[in-house]
């Protein structure tokens, strides 16, 4: 049976009475930057995250702990309606903690949350543009000609019609799943390379940005699983004259969003220029394959900014420059970023450091 046929068979069981029980699917981030999950039965639907029990998993099987000390604890931080099981069932986002009471080295949310809390008076808003590429079971780009290539880029971006877009049914399913779960997904579009798509999440304030993007990614992987399609977040999934994949990061503080805010945008860009190297270190793996100065990217080695310039490190939208306030777009982050690292160092740079919270050291801790 096909994946779609199996899903149709499963559907008749999803309406069975759960006799008051609730299924909570706990989701966490592993050592490779992928989501993992497992289900837990609860006696009732929680009304707050504090009611959710702590749980654990075998960290030696996810690259997060050695076999001789393998238990890693899951501490719930957020939960969402489950679009797959529906009803009162939920999906729980959890942080990973070691048994000595320290955050697991792949838990970047903990440090990011400190920065967001310390600068909450700045009301920092984010919007992330998540690009991704579809592959089939044989690791070929989805729906591309077998042993060949489609026509050159041009007709695919925001394309409509057969031969211009692929897998719109999967993308629509993911869109609806995000809306059902309360994700602030603000739009979707087909991207420049065929079988490459983008969804946008935001605006979200503070730590909520990282939480919502990770949940949207999890939902995408789950939906694609049912369609028999693989999701790649690699920033350069195909060599040659094809666009890479990024996660453009739109940012504004309260001061930037009011008349006269352009001054604060310029100040922020000046601060970003001084920490280009530190930001690049947290802006995704293999990003050097994407940031080449071609295919709507800036060079990885130098910082640049400009109005309406998609070849710059940081772009100021034309409308913002005209009105004199709004937001800026950091175009350097790769599609495979950890949003906690990116939003964390962004706040650290433009709003100021916080004692006992250092995003650069967070990256060094992960790499060690």
Backbone torsions as a table, in degrees:
resi	resn	phi	psi	omega
1	UNK	NA	146.5	177.9
2	UNK	-76.1	167.0	177.7
3	UNK	-58.7	-42.9	-178.9
4	UNK	-64.5	-40.2	178.4
5	UNK	-65.5	-40.3	177.0
6	UNK	-61.8	-39.8	178.5
7	UNK	-63.2	-38.7	178.5
8	UNK	-64.4	-38.9	177.4
9	UNK	-65.8	-42.7	-179.2
10	UNK	-60.9	-33.9	-171.9
11	UNK	-56.7	-31.9	-178.3
12	UNK	-71.3	-19.7	178.2
13	UNK	-87.4	-20.0	-177.4
14	UNK	-69.7	-17.1	179.4
15	UNK	-92.9	0.7	179.8
16	UNK	-66.3	146.0	179.3
17	UNK	-67.4	125.3	179.0
18	UNK	-87.9	4.8	175.4
19	UNK	53.5	45.6	174.6
20	UNK	84.5	-10.0	179.8
21	UNK	-81.9	156.0	179.3
22	UNK	-124.9	136.4	175.8
23	UNK	-97.7	124.8	177.0
24	UNK	-111.2	116.1	177.6
25	UNK	-91.3	109.3	-179.1
26	UNK	-82.7	127.2	-178.1
27	UNK	-116.5	136.5	175.1
28	UNK	-142.6	172.9	-177.3
29	UNK	-107.9	128.1	-175.4
30	UNK	-91.0	-170.7	-175.4
31	UNK	-69.1	-20.4	-177.5
32	UNK	-99.1	5.1	-179.0
33	UNK	79.0	24.2	174.9
34	UNK	-107.4	159.4	175.4
35	UNK	-89.4	145.4	172.5
36	UNK	-126.1	160.2	178.4
37	UNK	-158.8	156.8	171.5
38	UNK	-154.3	154.5	-172.5
39	UNK	-96.5	149.0	179.1
40	UNK	-137.6	137.1	178.5
41	UNK	-87.7	129.8	176.7
42	UNK	-113.9	155.3	-179.5
43	UNK	-78.0	-22.0	178.0
44	UNK	-157.6	164.3	179.0
45	UNK	-76.3	128.2	-180.0
46	UNK	-72.0	151.7	175.6
47	UNK	-102.4	-11.1	176.8
48	UNK	-149.5	160.1	-178.1
49	UNK	-66.4	-25.3	179.5
50	UNK	-65.1	-22.6	179.9
51	UNK	-80.9	-11.1	-177.8
52	UNK	-80.7	134.2	-178.9
53	UNK	-74.9	148.3	170.1
54	UNK	-68.4	148.4	-179.9
55	UNK	-136.9	-172.9	178.5
56	UNK	-151.7	169.3	177.1
57	UNK	-151.2	171.6	-179.6
58	UNK	-83.4	97.4	-177.9
59	UNK	-68.3	-19.4	178.4
60	UNK	-71.0	-18.7	179.1
61	UNK	-92.7	-3.3	-179.8
62	UNK	-122.6	6.2	-179.6
63	UNK	77.5	18.0	-174.4
64	UNK	-111.5	-1.7	-180.0
65	UNK	-163.8	153.8	176.5
66	UNK	-76.0	159.0	-178.0
67	UNK	-63.9	-29.8	-178.1
68	UNK	-78.8	-9.3	179.6
69	UNK	-149.5	65.6	-161.4
70	UNK	-90.3	-15.0	-175.4
71	UNK	-71.1	125.4	172.7
72	UNK	-119.3	134.5	-174.1
73	UNK	-93.9	142.9	178.7
74	UNK	-106.2	116.4	177.6
75	UNK	-108.5	112.3	-178.6
76	UNK	-59.6	138.8	178.0
77	UNK	-125.4	-16.4	-179.4
78	UNK	-165.1	156.9	174.0
79	UNK	-147.1	156.7	-170.3
80	UNK	-140.6	152.3	173.3
81	UNK	-59.5	140.1	-177.0
82	UNK	-88.9	112.1	-178.2
83	UNK	-76.1	-10.0	-178.3
84	UNK	-92.8	-46.6	178.6
85	UNK	-90.3	-25.7	178.7
86	UNK	58.0	-159.4	-176.1
87	UNK	61.8	-140.0	178.7
88	UNK	-87.4	1.7	-177.3
89	UNK	-69.8	150.8	-172.8
90	UNK	-134.9	161.2	170.1
91	UNK	-113.1	128.9	-174.3
92	UNK	-109.6	125.7	172.5
93	UNK	-91.3	129.2	-174.8
94	UNK	-130.2	147.2	171.4
95	UNK	-87.6	152.7	178.8
96	UNK	-101.4	129.5	-179.0
97	UNK	-130.0	146.5	176.4
98	UNK	-82.0	164.0	-176.9
99	UNK	-73.6	-8.0	176.7
100	UNK	-92.1	7.0	177.1
101	UNK	87.4	8.8	177.3
102	UNK	-102.6	151.5	177.3
103	UNK	-66.3	140.2	175.0
104	UNK	-57.9	147.8	-173.2
105	UNK	-65.2	-14.3	176.2
106	UNK	-98.3	6.3	176.3
107	UNK	-91.2	93.3	-179.5
108	UNK	-91.6	-9.4	-179.1
109	UNK	-65.9	-38.2	-174.6
110	UNK	-57.6	-49.3	-179.8
111	UNK	-69.4	-39.5	179.5
112	UNK	-60.6	-41.3	-178.8
113	UNK	-62.2	-34.2	177.4
114	UNK	-61.3	-45.8	-179.8
115	UNK	-64.5	-42.3	-178.8
116	UNK	-64.7	-39.7	-179.7
117	UNK	-68.1	-41.2	-177.9
118	UNK	-66.0	-28.9	-177.0
119	UNK	-113.6	26.5	-177.2
120	UNK	-64.4	-23.7	177.8
121	UNK	-67.2	-19.3	178.3
122	UNK	-79.1	-15.0	180.0
123	UNK	48.6	61.0	-177.1
124	UNK	-77.6	121.5	177.7
125	UNK	-102.9	142.4	176.3
126	UNK	-127.0	152.9	168.0
127	UNK	-139.3	121.4	-177.4
128	UNK	-108.4	134.6	179.8
129	UNK	-105.9	99.9	-173.7
130	UNK	-90.1	108.8	173.7
131	UNK	-91.6	148.3	-179.9
132	UNK	-156.2	162.2	-176.6
133	UNK	-125.7	142.0	-178.5
134	UNK	-96.3	135.1	176.1
135	UNK	-127.7	157.1	177.1
136	UNK	-93.7	-175.9	-177.2
137	UNK	-61.1	-27.4	-177.9
138	UNK	-93.4	13.7	178.5
139	UNK	64.2	28.9	169.2
140	UNK	-97.5	148.6	177.1
141	UNK	-57.1	131.3	-171.6
142	UNK	-58.5	127.8	174.7
143	UNK	68.9	12.1	173.3
144	UNK	-78.6	155.7	179.0
145	UNK	-58.3	135.6	179.7
146	UNK	-63.1	121.5	178.6
147	UNK	74.2	11.3	-178.7
148	UNK	-144.6	-161.9	-176.8
149	UNK	-133.7	152.9	173.0
150	UNK	-75.3	177.9	176.4
151	UNK	-63.2	157.1	-178.4
152	UNK	-56.7	160.4	179.7
153	UNK	-58.6	147.7	-179.1
154	UNK	155.6	-58.6	-176.5
155	UNK	-86.8	-1.6	-168.5
156	UNK	-90.8	-34.1	-177.5
157	UNK	-61.2	121.4	-176.7
158	UNK	53.6	29.7	-175.9
159	UNK	-70.5	159.7	177.3
160	UNK	-137.1	130.0	174.5
161	UNK	115.5	158.3	179.2
162	UNK	-60.7	136.4	-178.5
163	UNK	88.1	-8.9	179.0
164	UNK	-112.8	-32.8	178.1
165	UNK	-130.1	150.0	178.4
166	UNK	-126.9	143.5	171.6
167	UNK	64.6	35.8	178.7
168	UNK	-61.6	-29.8	179.3
169	UNK	-62.6	-40.1	177.5
170	UNK	-64.5	-43.9	-177.3
171	UNK	-65.1	-41.3	177.8
172	UNK	-63.5	-40.6	179.5
173	UNK	-61.8	-42.7	178.8
174	UNK	-65.0	-41.3	179.8
175	UNK	-57.2	-48.7	-178.5
176	UNK	-67.4	-37.3	178.8
177	UNK	-62.1	-41.0	178.2
178	UNK	-63.8	-44.8	179.5
179	UNK	-62.5	-41.1	179.4
180	UNK	-61.0	-39.1	-175.7
181	UNK	-83.4	-0.8	178.3
182	UNK	84.0	15.6	175.8
183	UNK	-74.3	136.7	-179.5
184	UNK	-82.4	61.9	178.2
185	UNK	-78.3	123.4	-171.6
186	UNK	-101.8	-7.0	176.7
187	UNK	169.3	171.5	176.7
188	UNK	-142.1	158.5	169.7
189	UNK	-163.6	151.7	170.7
190	UNK	-69.9	142.9	-176.2
191	UNK	-98.9	-174.9	-170.7
192	UNK	-66.8	-40.0	177.9
193	UNK	-86.8	135.7	179.1
194	UNK	-61.3	141.0	-175.8
195	UNK	71.2	17.8	172.2
196	UNK	-114.8	133.9	-176.4
197	UNK	-130.8	171.1	177.1
198	UNK	-142.6	141.8	165.4
199	UNK	-126.3	152.7	-179.1
200	UNK	-116.9	136.3	176.2
201	UNK	-121.1	130.0	179.3
202	UNK	133.4	174.5	3.3
203	UNK	-73.3	141.4	175.2
204	UNK	-129.0	145.1	-178.4
205	UNK	-100.2	133.1	172.4
206	UNK	60.8	-135.9	-174.5
207	UNK	-65.5	-20.7	-179.7
208	UNK	-60.6	-26.7	-179.8
209	UNK	-63.7	-50.2	179.2
210	UNK	-63.4	-42.0	179.5
211	UNK	-59.3	-47.0	-174.9
212	UNK	-71.3	-35.6	178.5
213	UNK	-67.9	-41.2	178.6
214	UNK	-63.1	-39.0	179.1
215	UNK	-68.5	-39.3	177.4
216	UNK	-63.0	-37.6	175.8
217	UNK	-64.9	-43.7	178.4
218	UNK	-59.9	-45.3	179.5
219	UNK	-62.1	-38.1	178.6
220	UNK	-63.1	-45.7	179.1
221	UNK	-62.5	-40.0	180.0
222	UNK	-67.4	-42.6	178.5
223	UNK	-65.1	-45.7	-179.4
224	UNK	-62.4	-34.3	176.4
225	UNK	-56.4	-41.3	-178.6
226	UNK	-71.9	-23.4	178.0
227	UNK	-93.5	-1.7	-178.7
228	UNK	70.3	33.2	-177.5
229	UNK	-121.3	141.8	176.6
230	UNK	-95.4	144.0	178.0
231	UNK	-106.9	127.2	176.1
232	UNK	-112.6	130.8	173.4
233	UNK	-104.9	15.2	-179.3
234	UNK	-66.4	136.5	-176.6
235	UNK	-70.5	-17.1	175.9
236	UNK	-141.7	74.6	-173.0
237	UNK	-68.0	-18.7	-178.9
238	UNK	-143.1	126.2	178.0
239	UNK	-71.9	159.4	178.8
240	UNK	108.4	-163.0	-174.3
241	UNK	-84.5	58.5	-179.6
242	UNK	-129.8	142.6	179.3
243	UNK	-62.8	147.7	171.2
244	UNK	-83.7	-169.1	-178.4
245	UNK	-127.4	130.2	-178.7
246	UNK	-122.8	-177.5	172.6
247	UNK	-137.5	72.2	-177.7
248	UNK	-54.7	135.8	-171.3
249	UNK	-115.7	111.7	179.7
250	UNK	-94.7	134.3	-169.9
251	UNK	-137.4	140.2	169.3
252	UNK	-153.7	147.1	170.5
253	UNK	-104.2	170.3	178.9
254	UNK	-55.2	-40.0	-177.6
255	UNK	-68.3	-29.8	-179.2
256	UNK	-75.5	-21.8	-171.6
257	UNK	-91.4	5.8	-179.9
258	UNK	-120.2	159.2	178.9
259	UNK	-49.0	134.3	-175.2
260	UNK	91.9	-1.2	-176.1
261	UNK	-67.6	-14.7	-178.6
262	UNK	-60.3	-32.0	177.9
263	UNK	-59.5	-42.2	-178.1
264	UNK	-74.3	-29.8	174.5
265	UNK	-66.7	-46.0	178.2
266	UNK	-61.4	-40.7	178.2
267	UNK	-61.6	-42.7	-179.5
268	UNK	-64.1	-41.9	-179.7
269	UNK	-65.7	-36.8	177.0
270	UNK	-63.6	-38.9	177.5
271	UNK	-68.3	-38.9	178.9
272	UNK	-64.4	-37.7	179.6
273	UNK	-60.8	-36.3	-178.0
274	UNK	-74.5	-18.1	-178.8
275	UNK	-119.9	32.2	-177.2
276	UNK	-56.0	-46.4	-177.2
277	UNK	-62.8	-43.0	-179.5
278	UNK	-64.2	-39.4	179.7
279	UNK	-68.6	-44.8	-179.9
280	UNK	-56.9	-36.4	-179.7
281	UNK	-62.3	-24.3	-178.3
282	UNK	-107.3	6.0	-171.8
283	UNK	-98.3	25.9	171.8
284	UNK	109.1	151.0	178.2
285	UNK	-82.0	149.8	-178.9
286	UNK	60.3	23.2	-179.4
287	UNK	-69.8	-19.6	177.2
288	UNK	-65.5	-25.1	177.9
289	UNK	-73.1	-20.2	-178.1
290	UNK	-100.9	-44.0	-176.2
291	UNK	-83.1	79.3	-175.5
292	UNK	-111.8	-5.4	-173.4
293	UNK	89.5	-0.9	176.8
294	UNK	-118.2	170.7	176.6
295	UNK	53.4	49.3	175.5
296	UNK	63.6	38.0	176.2
297	UNK	-131.6	159.6	172.7
298	UNK	-91.6	169.6	173.9
299	UNK	-70.6	143.0	179.9
300	UNK	-71.1	-26.0	-171.5
301	UNK	-83.8	-19.7	-177.5
302	UNK	-129.8	152.5	178.2
303	UNK	-97.5	140.9	177.2
304	UNK	-148.2	159.9	176.7
305	UNK	-147.7	157.9	179.6
306	UNK	-175.9	160.5	178.3
307	UNK	-79.8	125.1	176.7
308	UNK	59.3	21.5	-177.3
309	UNK	-101.2	105.5	179.8
310	UNK	-80.9	0.8	173.3
311	UNK	-101.4	11.9	179.2
312	UNK	-103.0	160.3	175.9
313	UNK	-62.7	-45.0	-180.0
314	UNK	-126.0	128.2	-179.9
315	UNK	-108.3	133.8	169.8
316	UNK	-99.7	118.2	-179.5
317	UNK	-58.5	146.8	-179.1
318	UNK	-56.5	-40.3	-178.6
319	UNK	-65.1	-34.0	179.0
320	UNK	-68.1	-44.6	179.0
321	UNK	-62.0	-36.0	-178.9
322	UNK	-71.2	-43.0	-175.9
323	UNK	-83.7	-24.7	177.8
324	UNK	89.0	12.5	175.9
325	UNK	-164.3	164.4	179.4
326	UNK	143.3	-112.8	-173.7
327	UNK	-151.9	173.2	172.8
328	UNK	-129.0	162.8	-178.3
329	UNK	-120.3	118.8	173.0
330	UNK	-88.4	113.9	-174.3
331	UNK	-94.6	3.9	-176.2
332	UNK	-79.2	-34.3	-175.4
333	UNK	-59.2	138.3	178.5
334	UNK	-81.3	166.5	-178.5
335	UNK	-65.4	-23.5	-175.5
336	UNK	-98.8	21.6	179.6
337	UNK	-61.9	156.5	161.1
338	UNK	-90.2	114.4	-175.8
339	UNK	-61.6	-23.9	176.8
340	UNK	-67.5	-39.2	178.1
341	UNK	-66.6	-43.0	-176.0
342	UNK	-70.5	-49.2	179.7
343	UNK	-68.4	-32.1	179.4
344	UNK	-65.3	-50.6	-178.6
345	UNK	-70.1	-27.6	176.6
346	UNK	-62.6	-46.9	179.0
347	UNK	-67.2	-40.7	178.7
348	UNK	-58.9	-39.7	-176.6
349	UNK	-76.8	-47.3	-172.0
350	UNK	-88.5	-21.5	-179.2
351	UNK	-107.9	-21.4	178.5
352	UNK	118.2	149.9	179.5
353	UNK	-69.4	161.4	179.4
354	UNK	-128.7	139.2	178.5
355	UNK	-60.1	135.8	178.9
356	UNK	67.1	23.9	173.7
357	UNK	-146.9	108.4	-176.8
358	UNK	-135.9	112.1	-174.3
359	UNK	-73.1	-29.7	176.9
360	UNK	-66.3	-42.9	176.1
361	UNK	-65.5	-29.0	177.6
362	UNK	-62.3	-42.0	177.5
363	UNK	-66.9	-41.8	178.9
364	UNK	-63.0	-36.0	178.6
365	UNK	-65.3	-40.2	178.8
366	UNK	-67.0	-38.3	-175.5
367	UNK	-76.0	-18.2	-176.2
368	UNK	-75.6	NA	NA
